[in-house]
Amino acid sequence: MVTRSADRSAELRSPAQIPLRPRVAHSSAVTRTGRIPISDPTPAVPGGFAAKAFAGEVVPFRVVAFREGHDRIGVHVRLTSPMGVESLHRMTALADGTDRWQADIALDAQGTWQYCFEAFADDFATWAHAASVKIAAGVDVEVMSAIGGELLTRAAAETSRPARERAQLKKLAAVLTGGDAGAALAVAGDPVLASVFAEQPLFSLSSVSAEQSLTVERTRAGVGAWYEFFPRSEGAKKLRDGTVKSGTFRSAVKSLARVAELGFDVLYLPPIHPIGHAHRKGPNNTLDTAPTDPGSPWAIGAASGGHDAVHPDLGTLADFRFFVREARKAGIEVALDLALQASPDHPWVTSHPEWFTTLPDGTIAYAENPPKKYQDIYPLNFDDDPTGLGAEVLRIVRHWIAQGVKIFRVDNPHTKPLQFWEWLIAEVTAGEPDAVFLAEAFTRPAPLRALAAAGFQQSYTYFTWRNTKPELEEFLTGLATETADYLRPNLFVNTPDILTEYLQYGGRGAYRIRAAIAATAAPLYGVYAGYELFENVARPGSEENIDNEKYEYKFRDFAAAEIAGDSLAPYLRRLNDIRASHPALRQLRNLSVHWSDDDSVLVYSKHLDGAFTADGTSDTIIVVANVDPHSVRETTVHLDTTIWGIAPGDPYEVEDLITGAVWTWSDHNYVRLDAFSEPVHVLHVTSRA
């Protein structure tokens, strides 16, 4: 655990930034406010859920605190780690007049943390401010000196202070009792003395907020580069008779090296279970199928098994475990789809008809998302037997955890009761704290946010449909601030279901632009296979790829495309290398939007103070993106360089991590971004010029 501090050597000596002192007692007065009012504490989550962070995340703790009159106050945040270790952190006042206080703290231990805020009357700061004004004006010199002497004498009597410090405080108290105005002013303005009392304040009145919880999950819950492929397509072969031999887990192992070499560390597999035959969908979602059509993996269940089985064409459970082990050796963690629905052939349909909705005509309702119809899928009914169905889902999740899977991408969770997800995730993580659930919640803001608050560690978002500069500015700022205490966005650029018009008609520049923004704006992002091949042809009237892999095998030659210079793979590889090398990109809450004079040039930065990096060096990335994929843009960008500690107008050097170009920049800079070659600058602030 690290707190941002000017004295980094001190912070490395101890996890506590200032010496611990006894907890402040709650006021016994029958009022809603304490002696020093405290309000609006964050991190906080709507609905009373615990806030969330991931191990290594820098969390801004904020609170509003003030008191009557002009006397100065101080504020601490007191943390209790999952191991029961307490630490006290001094908070910094933000802009004058807001009464807001903040401390940025990196939480490194997984588990449940407790925190509360303590506000107090800062007696020394109050005296130092008043003395610097009054004594300089020749007003109440003796009185102010005497008050200061009494304060320093009181501080010198505190046995919790080092002996050398106590002796120095006694000497300064004696100086003040001498009545020398110049000496008193020197004491009041002494920066060393101010730092002594900042570390261990001299306080009297105090208040404490209610204690709150914060759940810190493993780093992979908040940081990861995801790649999605269908294992049945990896190694699939066309036979002479025109049929296709499915790829298997064993053949898909050969693709792991490619995924790892691209720099992805999570591999998401669509459902791997047996696929039903009733109403099976054919190519391009048609109802006309041939016996050899593989069907949609989301139509789960057949005579060979349900959600706890693997499709016979893919291999066996032993083959799947082998695949998971080989992925782990390659530095990749496997994520599995959890789709709570069933094909008409699923064993549940006969063994548990109460888990489905029966219509008045006796048929079972199939899934719909108008205008889409999914006749091959029956949705589950969670109301007739919630206990039995819940127990079965919990068994299934634990079954796959036993096979080595700890990450689950959940299909359409917003179509199931929120209460169910709160219960399930709590049950699973109680036994397996490393479990991670990604919500495919392409839905309204309220249910999307509620799912995150109730337990989902990651969420798909509206990113795919936020393409203009104003849309992205508002969207990315909201992710980094408004919902960051509980919602972790996974910025997928495409999915088997989503091929936006921006990608369909934006050309290759669009693919670069979206990948660069996704990879740098959030610590979680994802790519579905084929993106690197610029697959941009949609099925007419839809927003998904034609000849969709959901309904058929896909044959791709990634290596040949890259050799021919017809692949985005080198660009994705470079983006992932940049992410791995720059800790600022592995944080969510540090994004700041800047300005440009062009309506299509997006500018943002991500800065991480050296207090939070392994080598003590601050890390700053500036992203400048031309979000119009059909144009060349020339404009001036305007940066708030104070965010990374450079005064306005001062020069500094930046390196474009994509091209290697180096420039000297300041707060106002000319850029030229060609959507047909290099539409995005990813700049690293390397040094002051």
C-alpha positions in Angstrom: 0.0 0.0 0.0 1.4 3.4 -1.1 0.2 6.9 -0.6 1.4 9.7 -2.8 3.9 11.7 -0.9 6.8 14.1 -1.5 9.0 12.0 0.7 9.0 8.7 -1.1 11.8 7.3 1.1 9.5 7.7 4.1 6.6 5.9 2.4 8.8 2.9 1.6 9.8 2.5 5.2 6.3 1.9 6.4 2.9 1.3 4.9 1.5 4.0 7.1 2.1 7.4 5.8 1.9 9.1 9.3 2.1 7.6 12.8 -1.0 5.8 14.0 -2.9 7.4 16.8 -5.9 6.1 18.8 -9.1 6.1 16.9 -11.3 9.1 17.3 -14.4 8.2 19.3 -17.8 8.7 17.8 -19.7 11.7 19.2 -22.4 10.8 21.7 -24.4 13.9 20.8 -27.8 13.2 19.3 -27.1 14.9 16.0 -26.5 13.8 12.4 -23.2 15.8 12.2 -20.1 15.6 14.3 -18.2 18.5 15.8 -16.3 18.8 12.5 -18.9 17.9 9.8 -18.0 15.1 7.5 -20.0 14.2 4.4 -20.0 12.8 0.9 -17.4 10.1 1.5 -16.0 8.2 -1.5 -15.4 5.5 -2.7 -19.1 4.9 -2.6 -21.6 2.8 -4.5 -25.3 3.4 -5.1 -27.6 1.1 -3.1 -25.2 0.6 -0.3 -23.0 -2.0 -2.0 -19.3 -2.1 -1.1 -17.0 -0.1 -3.4 -14.5 -2.1 -5.5 -10.9 -1.8 -6.5 -8.3 -4.2 -7.9 -4.9 -5.0 -6.4 -2.5 -2.3 -7.5 -5.2 0.2 -8.3 -4.7 3.8 -7.2 -7.9 4.7 -5.4 -8.8 8.4 -4.7 -10.4 8.6 -1.2 -12.4 11.8 -1.0 -14.6 13.5 1.6 -16.1 16.9 2.4 -15.1 18.3 5.7 -15.2 21.8 7.2 -15.8 23.8 10.4 -17.2 27.1 11.3 -15.2 30.3 11.2 -11.6 30.6 9.9 -9.8 28.0 12.0 -7.9 25.3 10.0 -8.8 21.6 10.0 -7.1 18.5 8.9 -8.5 15.2 7.6 -7.2 11.6 7.7 -8.4 8.5 6.1 -7.9 5.4 8.3 -7.5 2.1 6.5 -7.7 -1.4 7.9 -6.3 -4.0 5.6 -7.7 -7.5 5.1 -5.1 -8.7 7.6 -6.2 -6.3 10.2 -3.3 -3.8 9.8 -4.3 -0.2 10.3 -2.7 2.8 8.6 -3.4 6.5 8.7 -3.1 8.8 5.7 -3.2 12.6 5.7 -5.6 14.0 3.1 -4.9 17.1 1.0 -7.4 19.9 0.5 -8.5 20.4 -3.1 -9.4 23.7 -4.7 -10.2 26.5 -2.2 -13.8 26.9 -1.4 -14.9 23.3 -2.1 -14.1 21.9 1.4 -13.1 18.7 -0.5 -10.2 16.5 0.7 -8.4 13.7 -1.1 -5.7 11.1 -0.7 -4.6 8.8 -3.5 -3.7 5.3 -2.2 -2.6 2.2 -4.0 -4.2 -0.9 -2.4 -2.1 -4.0 -2.9 -3.8 -6.7 -0.8 -6.7 -8.7 -2.1 -9.7 -8.9 0.2 -12.0 -6.6 2.2 -10.7 -3.3 3.4 -12.4 -1.0 5.9 -12.0 2.8 5.9 -13.3 5.8 7.7 -12.5 9.5 7.7 -11.3 11.5 10.7 -11.5 15.3 10.7 -9.9 17.4 13.4 -9.1 21.0 14.4 -5.5 21.6 13.2 -4.3 23.7 16.1 -0.8 24.4 14.8 -2.0 25.3 11.3 -4.6 27.6 12.7 -2.0 29.4 14.9 0.6 29.5 12.1 -1.9 31.2 9.7 -3.1 33.7 12.2 0.4 34.4 13.5 1.7 35.1 10.0 -1.0 37.6 9.4 -1.2 39.3 12.8 2.5 39.4 13.8 3.4 40.7 10.3 0.9 43.5 10.9 2.2 44.2 14.4 -1.1 43.1 15.9 -1.3 41.0 19.1 2.3 40.0 18.8 2.8 39.0 22.4 -0.5 37.1 22.6 0.1 35.2 19.4 3.7 34.4 20.5 2.4 33.1 23.8 -0.3 31.0 22.1 2.3 29.5 19.9 4.6 28.7 22.8 1.8 26.9 24.6 1.1 24.8 21.5 4.7 23.8 21.0 5.0 23.0 24.7 2.0 20.8 24.4 3.3 19.0 21.4 6.7 18.5 23.1 4.9 16.7 25.9 3.5 14.0 23.5 5.5 10.9 24.2 4.5 9.4 20.8 7.0 11.9 19.1 10.7 11.1 18.7 12.9 12.4 21.5 14.9 14.6 19.1 11.7 16.1 17.8 10.4 16.8 21.3 13.6 18.5 22.2 13.5 20.8 19.2 9.9 21.7 19.9 10.9 22.7 23.4 13.6 25.0 22.0 11.1 26.6 19.6 8.6 27.1 22.4 11.3 29.0 24.4 12.0 31.2 21.3 8.3 32.2 21.2 8.1 33.1 24.8 10.9 35.6 24.2 8.4 37.9 22.4 10.6 38.6 19.4 8.3 39.3 16.5 10.8 38.3 13.8 11.6 35.0 15.6 7.9 34.3 16.0 7.3 34.9 12.3 10.1 32.6 11.4 8.6 29.8 13.6 5.2 30.3 12.1 6.6 30.1 8.5 9.1 27.3 9.1 8.4 24.6 6.4 10.2 21.9 8.4 8.0 22.6 11.4 5.0 22.6 9.2 5.9 19.1 7.8 6.4 17.8 11.4 2.8 18.8 12.2 1.5 17.6 8.9 2.9 14.1 9.8 1.7 14.2 13.3 -0.9 16.9 13.8 -1.6 18.8 17.0 -5.3 18.5 17.2 -8.2 19.0 19.6 -11.8 18.8 18.3 -12.5 15.9 16.1 -15.1 13.8 14.3 -15.1 10.4 12.6 -17.3 9.1 9.8 -19.0 5.7 9.7 -16.8 2.8 8.7 -17.2 1.6 5.1 -16.0 -1.5 3.2 -14.0 -1.7 0.0 -13.5 -5.0 -1.8 -10.1 -5.3 -3.5 -10.1 -8.1 -6.1 -7.2 -9.6 -8.0 -5.4 -7.5 -10.6 -6.9 -9.5 -13.5 -10.3 -8.4 -12.4 -9.3 -4.8 -13.5 -6.4 -5.2 -16.0 -6.4 -7.4 -19.1 -6.2 -7.6 -22.9 -8.9 -10.0 -24.1 -9.0 -12.0 -27.3 -12.0 -14.0 -28.4 -12.0 -17.0 -30.8 -14.2 -20.0 -31.5 -12.2 -23.1 -30.8 -14.2 -25.0 -33.5 -12.7 -22.8 -36.2 -9.1 -23.1 -34.9 -7.8 -26.0 -36.9 -11.0 -26.7 -38.8 -10.5 -28.4 -42.1 -12.6 -28.6 -45.3 -12.9 -32.2 -46.5 -13.1 -33.3 -50.1 -16.8 -34.0 -49.9 -17.5 -30.4 -49.0 -18.1 -31.0 -45.3 -16.0 -29.5 -42.5 -14.0 -31.3 -39.8 -14.3 -29.2 -36.7 -11.4 -27.8 -34.9 -10.8 -29.2 -31.4 -9.3 -28.1 -28.1 -6.1 -30.0 -29.2 -5.9 -28.2 -32.6 -6.8 -24.8 -30.9 -3.7 -25.2 -28.7 -1.7 -24.3 -31.8 -3.3 -20.9 -31.9 -2.3 -20.0 -28.3 1.2 -18.9 -29.5 -0.3 -16.5 -31.9 -2.6 -15.0 -29.3 0.2 -14.7 -26.7 2.6 -13.2 -29.3 0.0 -10.5 -30.0 0.2 -9.6 -26.3 -3.3 -10.7 -25.2 -3.5 -12.3 -21.7 -7.1 -13.4 -21.5 -8.7 -15.8 -24.1 -12.4 -15.8 -24.2 -14.2 -18.9 -25.6 -17.9 -18.8 -26.7 -19.9 -21.7 -25.3 -18.1 -25.0 -25.7 -21.1 -27.2 -24.9 -23.2 -29.6 -27.0 -25.4 -27.7 -29.4 -29.1 -28.6 -29.9 -30.5 -29.8 -33.2 -34.1 -28.5 -32.9 -34.6 -25.3 -34.8 -30.8 -25.1 -35.4 -29.8 -22.0 -37.2 -27.9 -22.1 -40.5 -25.6 -19.7 -42.2 -26.4 -16.0 -41.6 -29.1 -16.9 -39.0 -31.3 -18.7 -41.5 -33.8 -21.4 -40.5 -32.8 -23.5 -43.5 -30.1 -25.8 -42.3 -28.1 -28.7 -43.6 -27.2 -31.7 -41.4 -23.6 -30.5 -41.4 -24.3 -27.0 -40.2 -22.7 -26.7 -36.7 -25.3 -24.4 -35.2 -25.0 -21.6 -32.8 -22.9 -22.4 -29.7 -25.4 -20.4 -27.6 -28.1 -23.0 -28.3 -26.8 -25.1 -25.5 -27.8 -28.7 -24.8 -28.3 -32.0 -26.6 -28.5 -35.6 -25.9 -24.8 -35.6 -25.2 -25.2 -33.2 -22.3 -25.8 -29.7 -21.1 -23.9 -26.8 -19.5 -21.4 -29.2 -17.7 -20.4 -31.0 -20.8 -18.2 -30.2 -23.8 -19.2 -30.6 -27.4 -18.0 -34.0 -28.7 -16.6 -32.4 -31.8 -14.2 -30.3 -29.6 -13.0 -33.3 -27.6 -13.3 -34.3 -23.9 -13.1 -32.6 -20.6 -9.6 -33.9 -20.3 -8.8 -32.2 -23.6 -10.3 -29.0 -22.3 -8.2 -29.1 -19.1 -5.1 -29.7 -21.3 -6.1 -26.6 -23.3 -6.4 -24.5 -20.2 -3.0 -25.7 -18.9 -1.3 -24.9 -22.2 -2.9 -21.5 -22.2 -1.6 -20.9 -18.7 1.9 -21.9 -19.8 1.7 -19.3 -22.6 0.7 -16.6 -20.1 -3.0 -16.6 -21.0 -6.0 -17.2 -18.8 -9.0 -18.8 -20.3 -12.4 -17.2 -19.9 -15.5 -19.3 -20.5 -19.0 -18.1 -21.6 -21.8 -18.6 -19.1 -25.0 -18.5 -21.1 -28.0 -19.3 -18.9 -30.4 -20.6 -21.6 -31.1 -23.9 -23.3 -31.8 -25.4 -26.7 -35.0 -27.3 -27.0 -32.9 -30.5 -26.8 -31.3 -29.6 -23.4 -31.7 -32.3 -20.7 -33.3 -29.6 -18.5 -36.3 -29.3 -20.8 -37.6 -32.8 -19.8 -36.0 -33.0 -16.3 -37.0 -29.5 -15.1 -39.8 -28.0 -17.2 -40.5 -25.7 -14.3 -37.3 -23.8 -15.3 -38.9 -22.6 -18.5 -41.9 -20.5 -19.4 -44.9 -22.5 -20.8 -47.3 -20.5 -23.1 -51.0 -21.0 -23.1 -50.8 -23.3 -26.2 -48.4 -25.6 -24.2 -45.3 -24.7 -26.1 -42.2 -23.3 -24.4 -41.3 -19.6 -25.1 -38.2 -19.1 -27.1 -35.8 -16.2 -26.8 -36.5 -12.9 -28.6 -34.7 -9.5 -28.8 -37.0 -7.8 -31.3 -36.5 -7.8 -34.2 -34.2 -10.8 -33.6 -35.7 -14.2 -32.9 -33.9 -17.1 -31.4 -36.1 -20.2 -32.0 -33.2 -22.4 -31.1 -32.9 -21.0 -27.6 -35.3 -21.3 -24.6 -34.7 -18.6 -21.9 -34.8 -19.7 -18.3 -37.6 -18.8 -15.8 -36.1 -17.8 -12.5 -39.4 -17.5 -10.6 -41.0 -20.9 -10.4 -38.1 -22.7 -8.7 -35.4 -20.1 -7.9 -33.8 -22.3 -5.3 -33.4 -25.4 -7.5 -32.3 -23.4 -10.5 -29.9 -21.3 -8.5 -28.3 -24.5 -7.0 -27.9 -25.9 -10.5 -26.2 -22.8 -11.8 -23.9 -22.7 -8.8 -23.0 -26.3 -9.4 -22.2 -25.6 -13.0 -19.9 -22.6 -12.2 -18.1 -24.6 -9.6 -17.7 -27.5 -12.0 -15.9 -25.2 -14.5 -13.8 -23.7 -11.8 -12.7 -27.3 -11.0 -11.6 -27.6 -14.6 -9.3 -24.6 -14.2 -11.5 -21.7 -15.3 -11.9 -18.6 -13.1 -13.1 -16.0 -15.5 -16.7 -16.1 -16.9 -18.2 -13.9 -19.6 -21.9 -13.9 -18.8 -24.3 -13.7 -21.7 -27.1 -11.2 -21.3 -27.2 -11.0 -17.5 -29.7 -8.2 -17.7 -32.3 -10.7 -18.7 -32.0 -12.5 -15.4 -33.0 -11.2 -11.9 -30.4 -8.9 -10.4 -31.0 -10.6 -7.0 -29.9 -13.9 -8.5 -26.6 -12.4 -9.7 -25.9 -10.8 -6.4 -26.4 -14.2 -4.7 -24.5 -16.2 -7.2 -21.4 -14.1 -7.4 -21.2 -13.8 -3.6 -21.5 -17.6 -3.3 -18.9 -18.2 -5.9 -16.3 -15.7 -4.7 -16.7 -16.8 -1.1 -15.2 -20.1 -2.2 -13.0 -18.8 -5.0 -11.9 -15.2 -4.4 -10.1 -15.1 -7.8 -13.4 -15.6 -9.8 -14.1 -12.9 -12.3 -17.5 -12.3 -14.0 -17.8 -10.1 -17.1 -21.3 -8.8 -17.8 -22.4 -8.7 -21.4 -24.9 -6.0 -20.4 -25.7 -4.1 -23.5 -28.7 -2.6 -21.9 -30.0 0.6 -20.3 -27.7 2.5 -17.9 -29.7 1.6 -14.7 -29.5 -2.2 -15.1 -25.9 -2.0 -16.5 -24.8 -0.1 -13.4 -26.8 -2.2 -11.0 -25.2 -5.4 -12.3 -21.8 -3.9 -11.6 -22.7 -2.7 -8.2 -24.2 -6.1 -7.3 -21.0 -7.9 -8.0 -19.9 -8.2 -11.6 -16.2 -7.4 -11.8 -16.3 -6.2 -15.4 -18.8 -4.9 -17.8 -19.3 -4.4 -21.5 -20.3 -0.9 -22.2 -21.6 1.4 -24.9 -18.1 2.0 -26.2 -18.7 0.5 -29.6 -21.4 3.1 -30.3 -19.4 6.1 -28.9 -17.5 7.3 -31.9 -17.5 11.1 -32.2 -15.3 13.4 -30.2 -18.1 14.8 -27.9 -19.5 11.3 -27.3 -16.1 9.9 -26.4 -15.1 12.8 -24.2 -18.3 12.4 -22.1 -18.2 8.6 -22.1 -14.6 8.2 -21.1 -14.8 10.9 -18.4 -17.8 9.2 -16.9 -16.0 5.8 -16.8 -13.0 7.3 -15.1 -15.0 9.3 -12.5 -18.8 8.8 -12.1 -18.8 5.0 -12.0 -15.2 4.0 -11.3 -15.9 3.0 -7.7 -17.8 -0.1 -8.9 -18.0 -0.4 -12.7 -14.9 -1.6 -14.6 -15.4 -1.2 -18.4 -14.1 -3.8 -20.8 -13.8 -1.9 -24.0 -14.3 -4.5 -26.7 -13.9 -3.1 -30.2 -16.1 -5.7 -31.8 -17.9 -8.9 -31.0 -19.6 -11.7 -33.1 -22.8 -9.7 -32.6 -21.4 -6.2 -33.1 -19.9 -4.8 -36.3 -20.8 -1.1 -36.1 -21.3 1.2 -39.1 -18.2 3.0 -38.0 -16.2 -0.1 -38.8 -18.3 -1.2 -41.8 -17.7 2.1 -43.6 -14.7 3.7 -41.9 -12.0 1.8 -43.7 -8.8 0.6 -42.1 -8.2 3.8 -40.3 -11.4 3.1 -38.3 -9.9 -0.2 -37.1 -6.7 1.6 -35.9 -8.6 4.4 -34.2 -10.9 2.2 -32.3 -8.1 -0.2 -31.2 -5.8 2.6 -30.1 -8.6 4.3 -28.0 -9.8 1.0 -26.4 -6.2 -0.1 -25.5 -5.2 3.2 -23.9 -8.4 4.6 -22.4 -9.1 1.7 -20.0 -7.0 -1.1 -18.5 -9.4 -3.6 -19.9 -10.2 -4.0 -23.6 -11.0 -6.8 -26.0 -10.8 -7.9 -29.6 -12.8 -10.6 -31.4 -10.8 -12.7 -34.0 -11.0 -11.3 -37.5 -10.6 -7.7 -36.3 -7.0 -7.8 -37.3 -8.1 -8.9 -40.8 -10.3 -5.8 -41.2 -13.5 -8.0 -41.6 -16.0 -5.2 -42.2 -18.8 -6.7 -44.4 -22.1 -6.9 -42.5 -25.1 -9.1 -43.2 -27.6 -6.7 -45.0 -29.8 -4.9 -42.5 -27.8 -5.9 -39.5 -24.9 -4.8 -37.4 -23.0 -8.1 -37.4 -20.6 -9.8 -39.8 -21.9 -11.6 -42.9 -21.2 -15.3 -42.9 -21.1 -15.0 -39.1 -19.0 -17.4 -37.1 -21.9 -18.0 -34.7 -23.5 -20.2 -37.4 -20.6 -21.6 -39.3 -16.9 -22.4 -39.3 -14.5 -19.6 -40.2 -11.2 -20.1 -42.1 -8.6 -17.4 -41.6 -4.9 -17.3 -42.6 -3.6 -14.8 -40.1 0.1 -15.5 -41.0 -0.4 -15.0 -44.7 -2.3 -11.7 -44.2 0.5 -10.4 -42.0 3.2 -11.4 -44.5 1.2 -9.6 -47.2 1.0 -6.5 -45.1 -2.7 -6.9 -45.0 -3.2 -7.3 -41.2 -3.6 -5.1 -38.2 -1.7 -7.6 -36.0 1.5 -5.5 -35.9 -0.5 -2.5 -34.6 -2.3 -4.6 -32.0 1.0 -6.1 -30.9 2.5 -2.7 -30.5 -0.5 -1.4 -28.5 -0.2 -4.4 -26.1 3.5 -3.8 -25.8 2.8 -0.2 -24.9 0.2 -1.2 -22.3 2.7 -3.7 -20.7 5.4 -1.0 -20.5 3.4 1.9 -19.1 1.7 1.5 -15.7 -0.4 4.7 -16.3 -2.4 2.6 -18.9 -3.1 0.0 -16.3 -5.2 2.4 -14.2 -8.8 3.5 -14.9 -9.4 6.6 -12.8 -6.4 8.7 -14.0 -7.9 9.7 -17.4 -8.1 13.5 -18.1 -9.7 15.0 -21.2 -7.9 17.9 -22.8 -8.8 20.2 -25.7 -8.3 20.6 -29.4 -9.5 23.2 -31.9 -10.9 20.4 -34.2 -14.3 18.8 -33.7 -12.8 15.4 -34.7 -9.6 15.4 -32.7 -9.9 13.7 -29.3 -7.2 14.4 -26.7 -6.7 12.8 -23.3 -3.9 11.9 -21.0 -3.2 9.2 -18.4 -0.7 10.1 -15.6 0.6 8.0 -12.8 2.7 9.6 -10.1 6.1 8.1 -9.4 4.9 7.2 -5.9 2.9 4.4 -7.5 5.4 3.0 -10.0 8.0 0.3 -9.4 11.0 2.5 -10.2 9.7 5.8 -8.7 9.4 7.4 -12.1 6.2 9.1 -13.1 4.5 7.8 -16.2 2.5 10.1 -18.5 0.8 9.1 -21.8 -1.0 11.6 -24.1 -3.3 10.3 -26.7 -4.4 12.4 -29.7 -6.8 10.7 -32.0 -8.4 11.8 -35.3 -11.8 10.1 -34.8 -12.9 10.9 -38.4 -11.6 7.9 -40.4 -12.1 9.6 -43.7 -9.9 12.7 -43.3 -6.6 14.3 -42.6 -6.8 16.7 -39.7 -4.5 19.6 -38.7 -5.1 21.4 -35.5 -3.8 22.7 -32.2 -4.2 20.7 -29.1 -4.3 22.5 -25.7 -3.0 20.5 -22.6 -3.2 21.1 -18.9 0.4 20.1 -18.3 0.1 20.8 -14.5 -1.5 17.3 -14.3 2.0 15.8 -14.9 3.9 18.5 -13.0 5.0 20.9 -15.8 4.1 24.5 -15.6 2.1 26.1 -18.4 4.4 27.1 -21.2 7.4 25.0 -20.1 8.8 22.7 -22.8 9.1 18.9 -22.5 9.9 16.1 -24.9 7.4 13.5 -26.1 8.0 10.3 -28.0 5.3 8.8 -30.3 5.3 5.2 -29.2 3.7 4.1 -32.5 6.2 5.7 -34.9 9.2 6.6 -32.7 9.0 10.3 -33.6 10.2 12.7 -30.9 9.0 16.3 -30.5 9.4 19.1 -28.1 6.0 20.1 -26.8 4.5 22.6 -24.3 0.8 23.3 -23.5 -0.2 24.3 -27.0 0.9 22.0 -29.9 0.3 21.6 -33.6 -0.7 18.1 -34.8 -1.4 16.5 -38.2 -3.2 13.2 -38.1 -3.8 11.3 -41.3 -6.6 8.7 -40.9 -5.2 6.8 -43.9 -1.7 6.2 -42.3 -1.3 7.2 -38.6 -4.6 8.6 -37.2 -3.5 8.4 -33.5 -0.5 9.7 -31.5 0.3 7.7 -28.4 2.8 10.0 -26.8 5.0 9.3 -23.8 6.3 12.3 -21.9 10.0 11.4 -21.7 11.6 14.4 -20.1 11.7 18.1 -19.6 13.3 19.8 -22.6 
